[in-house]
Amino acid sequence: MSAKILSVAAIKNGTVIDHIPQGISLQILALLNLISYPKIVTVGLNLPSQSMKRKDLIKLEDREITQEEGSRIAIFAPQATIAIIRNYGVVKKISLKIPEYVERVFLCQNENCITNKDRMDSKFRIIQAGHSIHLACVYCELMYSKDDMKEYVHSS
């Protein structure tokens, strides 16, 4: 019998975001503004996976991802799994569902959009066609691929 080796250390309390497609974890870090999170954030890149060949993984110590944040993650990684950890055990799993709309998450790339001129909150309709996900600004109606969304709104 072979011993199982952990590639990434276990956490006592927090969140594990697993089964992230290879190379997407950095977008999720930016999306949730985890770069400035003051506790330990462990990121595994290109980890071996039986179902995905290669995957990314994020572990957040002492922070529990909300259902709303899970919906945001689903835009970039709909097959990701989120587990809430307490005392080294899984106490809750969050099911990911791509939302119909997202507000105050992305910045519209159209500099003439009212959300950029009047500094109002952005709102995008999510359009899913097969594996492709696009976001349409509800104000200027321009459509963007999820891969084109590079700027995120972060609350202060």
Buried (B, 14 or more C-beta within 10 A) or exposed (E): EEEEEEEBEEBEBBBBBBBBBBEBBBBBBBBBEBEEBEEEBBBBBEBEBEEBEEBBBBBBBBBBBEEEBBBBBBBBBBEBBBBBBEEEEEEEEBEBEBBEEBEEBBBBBBEEBBBBEEEEEBBBBBBEEEEEBBBBBBBBEBEBEBEEBEEBBEEE
